């Protein structure tokens, strides 16, 4: 059994709902998932878990949240080489460019990216998110 950290930031609750459903899917798929709001995450967490699901909504002009999530993610990027990583987040406008940029960034970090990042416009469908988590458990 692998341990997966689900580290996320949420402003409206949509990305948090995604994180909780992905956590449930991971657990149902055989992983042991740990849900961590980014404000409680530490760069040392990278060494504690075998896999990571990072969640952040699109902010501003389609970027990651800049006061908490971006600084945390920047602080761990150099530790993602060879790690299995899934990305997810919600958005209310735009076309998902923030996720494409984030995927490219994670790939450049040398991480093993799972599928394409899961994006939802506005409120998520819990079953879709849980399915993503179940598939990630097998990755």
C-alpha positions as CSV (number, residue, x, y, z in Angstrom):
1,X,0.0,0.0,0.0
2,X,1.3,3.4,-1.0
3,X,0.8,6.6,1.0
4,X,-0.4,9.6,-1.0
5,X,-0.5,13.2,0.2
6,X,-3.4,15.3,-1.1
7,X,-2.2,18.8,-0.7
8,X,-4.5,21.6,-1.8
9,X,-5.6,25.2,-1.5
10,X,-9.3,26.3,-1.9
11,X,-10.9,29.7,-1.9
12,X,-14.6,28.9,-2.6
13,X,-14.6,25.3,-1.4
14,X,-14.7,23.7,-4.9
15,X,-11.1,22.5,-4.9
16,X,-11.5,21.3,-1.3
17,X,-14.5,19.2,-2.4
18,X,-12.4,17.8,-5.2
19,X,-9.6,17.0,-2.7
20,X,-12.0,15.2,-0.4
21,X,-13.4,13.1,-3.2
22,X,-10.0,12.3,-4.6
23,X,-8.9,11.3,-1.1
24,X,-11.9,8.9,-0.9
25,X,-11.1,7.5,-4.4
26,X,-7.5,6.9,-3.4
27,X,-8.5,5.1,-0.3
28,X,-11.1,3.0,-2.2
29,X,-8.4,2.2,-4.8
30,X,-6.0,0.8,-2.2
31,X,-3.8,3.8,-1.2
32,X,-3.7,5.4,2.2
33,X,-4.5,9.0,1.5
34,X,-3.7,11.9,3.8
35,X,-5.6,15.2,3.2
36,X,-3.4,18.3,3.9
37,X,-4.5,21.9,3.4
38,X,-1.4,23.7,2.0
39,X,-1.2,26.0,5.0
40,X,-0.4,22.9,7.1
41,X,1.9,21.3,4.6
42,X,5.7,21.4,5.0
43,X,8.5,20.9,2.4
44,X,9.6,18.0,4.6
45,X,6.3,16.2,3.6
46,X,7.9,15.4,0.2
47,X,10.1,12.8,1.9
48,X,7.2,11.2,3.8
49,X,4.9,10.2,0.9
50,X,5.3,8.1,-2.1
51,X,2.8,10.0,-4.3
52,X,1.2,13.4,-4.3
53,X,-2.0,14.9,-5.6
54,X,-1.7,18.7,-5.6
55,X,-4.8,20.8,-6.0
56,X,-5.2,24.5,-6.6
57,X,-7.8,26.6,-8.5
58,X,-7.1,29.0,-11.2
59,X,-6.6,32.5,-9.9
60,X,-6.2,35.9,-11.5
61,X,-5.0,35.6,-15.0
62,X,-4.9,31.8,-14.8
63,X,-2.1,31.3,-12.3
64,X,-1.8,29.2,-9.1
65,X,-2.9,31.0,-5.9
66,X,0.0,33.3,-5.1
67,X,0.1,33.8,-1.3
68,X,0.1,30.3,0.0
69,X,0.1,27.6,-2.7
70,X,2.6,29.1,-5.1
71,X,5.3,29.7,-2.4
72,X,4.8,26.1,-1.1
73,X,4.9,24.5,-4.5
74,X,8.0,26.5,-5.5
75,X,9.7,25.3,-2.3
76,X,9.3,21.7,-3.2
77,X,9.7,21.6,-6.9
78,X,13.4,20.6,-6.7
79,X,12.3,17.5,-4.7
80,X,9.7,16.1,-7.2
81,X,12.2,14.3,-9.5
82,X,10.8,10.8,-10.0
83,X,7.8,11.3,-7.8
84,X,4.3,10.3,-8.9
85,X,2.2,13.5,-9.1
86,X,-1.5,14.2,-10.0
87,X,-2.8,17.7,-10.4
88,X,-6.3,19.0,-9.9
89,X,-8.3,22.2,-9.5
90,X,-11.3,24.2,-10.3
91,X,-11.8,27.4,-12.3
92,X,-14.6,29.9,-13.0
93,X,-13.2,31.5,-16.1
94,X,-10.6,31.0,-18.8
95,X,-9.9,27.8,-20.6
96,X,-7.6,25.9,-18.3
97,X,-4.3,27.4,-19.3
98,X,-3.2,27.5,-15.7
99,X,-3.4,23.7,-15.6
100,X,-1.5,23.2,-18.9
101,X,1.2,25.5,-17.6
102,X,1.3,23.6,-14.3
103,X,1.5,20.3,-16.0
104,X,4.5,21.5,-18.1
105,X,6.2,22.8,-15.0
106,X,5.8,19.5,-13.2
107,X,7.1,17.6,-16.2
108,X,10.1,19.9,-16.3
109,X,10.7,19.1,-12.6
110,X,11.1,15.5,-13.6
111,X,8.0,14.2,-11.8
112,X,6.0,11.3,-13.2
113,X,2.7,13.1,-14.1
114,X,-0.5,11.1,-13.9
115,X,-2.9,11.7,-16.8
116,X,-3.8,15.3,-17.5
117,X,-4.7,17.5,-14.6
118,X,-8.3,17.1,-13.5
119,X,-10.1,20.4,-14.0
120,X,-13.7,21.3,-13.3
121,X,-15.5,24.5,-14.0
122,X,-17.2,25.7,-10.8
123,X,-18.7,22.9,-8.7
124,X,-17.1,19.4,-9.1
125,X,-18.8,16.1,-9.6
126,X,-17.7,13.9,-6.6
127,X,-17.9,10.7,-8.6
128,X,-15.6,12.0,-11.3
129,X,-13.1,13.2,-8.7
130,X,-13.3,9.9,-6.8
131,X,-12.7,8.0,-10.1
132,X,-9.6,10.2,-10.7
133,X,-8.4,9.2,-7.2
134,X,-9.1,5.5,-7.8
135,X,-7.1,5.6,-11.1
136,X,-4.2,7.4,-9.4
137,X,-4.1,4.8,-6.7
138,X,-3.2,2.2,-9.4
139,X,-0.5,4.5,-11.0
